[in-house]
Amino acid sequence: MNVKKIISFEASPLNFRFLEKSKENYSKKFNKTEKLIENIALGSGNKEIDFKQFDESSSSTLSDINEESSYFKRNLIY
C-alpha cells in the first residue's frame, strides 16, 4: 500500500497522548508516509468547547452530561 500522508484528528487529550507515544509502532508499518496527529475535533463551526473525558473512552463526549441519567450513575465516574 502506498500511502503518502496520514492525518489523524483526536479530540481526547488522553487518547492523543497514547497515539503520540505509540507513534513509533505504526511508523514502522508506514515508514515512507508523512504522519500528522492533531489534538482537535472537527465540526461545522470554529469554536472551543470542553471535552468530557471518561475512563471508558467510548463514553467521552463533547456534549453536555446529564449527571442524573441512569446511564451516568451506573457507568461513569469522572
Order of alpha helices (4+ residues) and beta strands (2+ residues): beta-alpha-alpha-beta-alpha
